Amino acid sequence: MNLTDKLEKIKERYEHINKQLSDPSIMSNREKMITLSKERSDLESIVQVYEKYSKVLKNIAGNKEIIETSEDKELIEMAKAELEELVVQKDNLEDEIKIILLPKDPNDDNNAIIEIRAGTGGEEAALFAGDLFRMYSRYAELRRWKLELIDINDTGLGGIKEVVFSLSGENVYGDMKFESGVHRVQRVPETETSGRVHTSAASVAVLPEVEDVQININPGNLKIDIYRSGGAGGQNVNKVETAVRITHLPSGIVVQCQDERSQLKNRHKAMKVLKARLYDFELKKQNAEISEQRKSMVRSGDRSDKIRTYNFPQNRVTDHRIGLTLYNLSGIMEGQLDELIEQIKIADRAEKLQANGVS
């Protein structure tokens, strides 16, 4: 099947979905409506590019006909000049179509649960984990995403041992998923009197937030504990038992939330994290069966991967997966992540094109 035939099949499917979405029997089925609407949204951009591509092909054929049959020299010259432009447009659209037709991660449009944990390096690692949390908070502000804190365990000295939060907005997981892995920092700690550069690390896990239709949890498999929220003291300590800890017995996964003063809200947030972790657990099991995909540094979300180094003395950030170095550490720590994330996404697309036999 050539490219045009493939695109025509997609357009036929798109038009068929439009008819289904106006069918009363489908409209009354919420789950079916969600599935079809999502598929329609995924196909819409392909159909729009295909319509442009079809128009360019039609114009190319028309100009070739003029060149071959016309006796008007001036008209032929105009047709030749326009044909050159049309061929460039055609090649550009074909490149765009190849990228659009790549298999899409079904979770890219989902919201995300982010977990940051201090790693090796003691208090300096905790301070760096806090810096990463601030960096992603600023990035969320710039992207107009909503950040919701789920759980935080701070050191009381400005550092963070662990923080869990959700991000909601457009294409959150699609942009944030490449942040999973070990982030390493090289800088002189404030407590270092000799000016020696220390290296410490923090791990970041990015999980797609999933809907009930994607994963079901048997309530009988849950152990739920209610306890008092802890904190630094004073007004931060909750005198009422509102904190929630949920243990999923079959997998041993434990989640907790104590950010809200309402037990119900904490339970709701904790369940969101549990669903995301269970979904991620199942995805990792599936991906483990596809060894070539697991070897990919760009696509891997394995927390053991050292993905990036932040060197403060040189104002440098290096992403080890794609060999990219940017001398804009100060801006990146203020949430200016667009260039970094876009370069990783470009490398990921190039890798997928190569894997699909497309140059």
C-alpha positions in Angstrom: 0.0 0.0 0.0 1.5 3.3 -1.1 1.4 6.5 1.0 -1.7 8.0 -0.8 -3.7 4.7 -0.4 -2.8 4.6 3.3 -3.9 8.2 3.8 -7.1 7.6 1.9 -7.9 4.7 4.3 -7.4 7.0 7.2 -9.7 9.6 5.8 -12.4 7.0 5.2 -12.0 5.9 8.9 -12.2 9.6 10.0 -15.4 10.1 8.0 -16.9 6.9 9.4 -16.2 8.0 13.0 -17.9 11.3 12.3 -21.0 9.4 11.3 -20.8 7.2 14.3 -20.5 10.2 16.7 -23.9 11.5 15.4 -25.6 8.1 15.9 -28.0 8.3 19.0 -27.1 4.7 20.1 -23.4 5.7 20.2 -24.1 9.1 21.9 -25.8 7.3 24.8 -22.7 5.1 25.3 -20.3 7.3 27.3 -17.3 4.9 27.1 -17.7 4.4 23.3 -18.1 8.2 22.8 -14.8 8.8 24.7 -13.0 6.2 22.7 -14.3 7.4 19.3 -13.8 11.1 20.1 -10.1 10.4 21.1 -9.6 8.4 17.9 -11.2 11.2 15.8 -8.9 13.8 17.5 -5.8 11.6 16.7 -6.9 11.3 13.0 -7.9 14.9 12.4 -4.4 16.3 12.0 -3.5 13.5 9.6 -6.6 14.2 7.5 -5.9 18.0 7.4 -2.3 17.4 6.2 -3.6 14.8 3.6 -6.0 17.4 2.2 -3.1 19.9 1.7 -1.0 17.1 0.2 -3.9 16.1 -2.2 -4.2 19.7 -3.4 -0.5 20.0 -4.0 -0.5 16.7 -6.0 -3.4 18.0 -8.1 -1.6 21.3 -8.8 1.6 19.4 -9.7 -0.4 17.3 -12.2 -2.0 20.5 -13.6 1.3 22.3 -14.1 2.9 19.3 -15.8 0.0 19.1 -18.2 0.4 22.8 -19.1 4.2 22.2 -19.7 3.5 19.2 -21.9 0.5 20.5 -23.9 0.6 24.3 -24.0 2.1 26.4 -26.8 2.3 29.6 -24.7 6.0 30.0 -23.8 5.2 32.5 -21.0 2.6 30.2 -19.5 5.0 27.3 -19.6 7.7 29.3 -17.8 5.3 30.3 -15.1 4.1 26.7 -14.8 7.8 25.5 -14.5 8.6 28.0 -11.8 5.4 27.1 -9.8 6.1 23.4 -10.3 9.5 23.8 -8.5 7.8 25.4 -5.5 5.1 22.7 -5.5 7.7 19.9 -5.5 9.3 21.4 -2.4 5.9 21.7 -0.7 5.2 18.1 -1.7 8.5 16.8 -0.2 7.9 18.9 3.0 4.4 17.5 3.4 5.6 13.9 2.9 8.2 14.4 5.7 5.5 15.8 7.9 3.1 12.9 7.1 5.8 10.3 7.9 6.2 11.8 11.3 2.4 12.0 11.9 2.0 8.4 10.8 4.4 7.2 13.4 2.7 5.1 16.1 1.6 7.5 18.8 2.0 6.8 22.5 -1.7 6.6 23.6 -0.8 8.2 26.9 0.7 11.4 25.4 -2.5 13.4 25.9 -2.9 12.3 29.6 -2.1 14.3 32.7 0.9 13.1 34.7 2.0 12.2 38.2 5.5 13.3 39.0 7.6 11.8 41.8 11.0 13.4 42.7 13.2 11.7 45.3 16.6 12.8 46.7 19.3 10.3 45.9 23.0 10.1 46.8 24.5 13.2 48.3 22.7 13.8 51.6 21.3 17.2 52.3 22.8 18.5 49.0 20.7 15.9 47.1 17.6 17.0 49.0 18.3 20.6 48.1 18.7 19.6 44.5 15.4 17.6 44.6 13.8 20.9 45.8 15.4 22.8 42.9 14.0 20.2 40.4 10.5 20.6 42.0 10.8 24.4 41.6 12.0 24.0 38.0 9.0 21.9 37.0 6.7 24.2 38.9 7.9 27.1 36.9 7.7 25.1 33.7 4.1 24.3 34.5 3.3 28.0 35.1 4.9 28.9 31.7 2.9 26.1 30.0 -0.3 27.1 31.9 -0.6 23.6 33.4 -2.2 23.1 36.7 0.0 21.7 39.5 -1.5 19.9 42.4 0.6 18.8 45.3 -0.1 15.3 46.5 2.6 14.5 49.1 5.8 16.1 50.3 8.5 15.1 52.8 10.8 18.0 53.4 14.0 18.2 55.4 13.2 21.4 57.2 16.4 22.9 55.8 15.0 23.9 52.4 15.5 20.5 50.9 13.0 17.8 49.9 13.4 14.1 50.5 10.4 13.2 48.3 7.6 15.1 46.6 4.7 13.7 44.6 2.5 16.1 42.5 0.2 16.0 39.5 0.3 18.1 36.4 -2.8 18.6 34.2 -3.2 20.4 30.9 -2.5 19.9 27.2 -0.1 17.1 26.2 1.4 16.9 29.7 2.6 13.3 29.7 3.8 13.6 26.1 6.2 16.4 27.0 7.1 15.3 30.6 7.7 11.6 30.0 11.3 12.2 28.9 12.2 13.6 32.3 12.1 10.1 33.9 15.5 9.0 35.2 18.4 10.1 37.4 19.3 13.8 37.3 22.8 14.6 38.5 24.0 18.0 39.8 27.6 19.3 40.1 28.0 22.4 42.2 29.7 23.8 45.3 27.3 23.3 48.3 26.7 26.3 50.6 28.3 24.3 53.5 31.5 23.7 51.5 34.2 26.1 52.8 37.0 24.9 50.5 35.0 25.6 47.3 35.1 22.0 46.2 32.5 20.9 43.6 30.3 18.1 44.9 28.2 15.6 42.9 24.8 14.5 44.0 21.6 13.2 42.4 17.8 13.0 42.5 15.5 10.6 40.7 12.4 11.7 38.7 9.6 9.4 37.8 6.8 10.5 35.4 3.7 8.4 35.3 0.6 8.8 33.0 -2.5 9.6 35.0 -5.1 7.0 34.0 -8.9 7.0 33.9 -11.1 4.3 35.5 -11.7 2.8 32.1 -8.0 2.1 31.7 -7.4 0.3 35.0 -9.6 -1.3 37.5 -8.6 -1.9 41.1 -10.3 -4.5 43.3 -11.2 -2.8 46.6 -10.5 -6.1 48.4 -6.9 -5.8 47.4 -6.4 -2.5 49.3 -5.3 -1.9 52.8 -6.1 1.7 53.8 -4.6 3.4 56.9 -5.7 6.7 58.3 -3.3 8.8 60.4 -2.4 12.3 61.4 -0.5 14.5 59.0 3.1 15.2 60.0 5.0 18.4 59.3 7.5 20.9 60.4 5.3 21.9 63.4 3.0 24.7 64.3 0.1 25.2 61.9 1.5 22.5 59.5 0.6 19.7 61.9 -2.9 18.4 61.5 -4.5 17.4 64.9 -7.2 15.3 63.0 -6.5 12.0 61.3 -6.8 13.0 57.7 -3.7 11.6 56.1 -4.2 8.5 54.0 -1.9 5.6 53.2 -3.1 2.9 50.7 -1.3 -0.4 50.2 -2.0 -2.5 47.1 -1.5 -6.0 48.6 -0.9 -8.0 45.3 1.9 -5.7 44.1 3.1 -4.2 47.4 2.8 -0.7 46.1 2.3 1.9 48.8 1.1 5.4 48.3 0.2 8.2 50.7 -1.3 11.7 50.7 -1.4 14.2 53.6 -1.5 17.5 51.7 -5.2 18.1 52.1 -7.1 18.7 55.4 -9.9 16.5 54.1 -9.5 12.7 54.5 -11.8 12.3 51.4 -9.6 14.5 49.2 -6.4 12.8 50.4 -7.9 9.4 49.6 -8.9 10.6 46.1 -5.4 11.9 45.4 -3.8 8.8 46.8 -6.0 6.6 44.5 -4.9 8.7 41.5 -1.2 8.0 42.3 -1.9 4.3 42.9 -3.7 3.9 39.5 -0.8 5.7 37.8 1.8 3.4 39.5 -0.1 0.2 38.7 -0.5 1.3 35.1 3.2 2.1 34.9 4.0 -1.3 36.5 2.0 -3.1 33.8 3.5 -1.0 31.0 7.0 -1.9 32.3 6.1 -5.6 32.2 4.9 -5.3 28.6 7.9 -3.2 27.6 10.3 -5.7 29.1 9.1 -8.2 26.5 10.4 -5.9 23.7 14.1 -5.7 24.4 14.9 -3.4 21.5 12.6 -0.7 22.9 14.1 -1.1 26.3 17.6 -0.4 24.9 16.5 3.0 23.6 18.0 5.7 25.8 15.6 8.4 24.6 12.4 6.3 25.2 13.4 4.6 28.3 11.8 5.7 31.5 13.9 3.4 33.7 14.8 5.3 36.9 18.3 3.8 36.9 19.2 5.8 33.7 21.4 8.8 34.4 19.8 11.1 31.9 21.1 14.6 32.6 23.8 16.5 34.4 23.4 20.1 35.7 26.8 21.7 36.1 26.4 25.0 38.0 30.0 26.3 37.8 29.9 26.2 34.0 26.2 27.1 33.7 25.8 23.9 31.6 23.2 21.3 31.2 24.0 18.0 29.3 21.4 15.5 28.3 23.4 12.2 28.0 20.8 10.4 25.9 21.2 12.6 22.9 24.5 14.2 23.6 23.0 17.7 23.8 24.7 20.5 25.9 23.1 23.8 26.6 24.8 26.7 28.3 21.6 28.1 29.9 21.4 26.4 33.2 20.1 29.5 35.0 17.3 29.8 32.5 16.5 26.0 32.6 16.3 26.1 36.4 13.7 28.9 36.0 11.5 26.5 33.9 12.8 27.3 30.4 12.7 23.7 29.4 11.1 24.0 25.9 14.3 23.8 23.8 15.6 20.9 25.8 12.4 18.9 25.7 11.9 19.7 22.0 15.4 18.4 21.1 14.7 15.2 22.9 11.4 14.7 21.1 13.1 15.4 17.7 15.7 12.7 18.5 12.9 10.3 19.6 11.0 10.9 16.3 14.2 10.3 14.3 14.9 7.1 16.1 11.3 5.9 15.5 11.6 6.8 11.8 14.8 4.8 11.5 13.2 1.9 13.3 10.3 2.0 10.8 12.7 1.9 7.9 12.1 5.6 7.0 15.1 7.8 6.3 
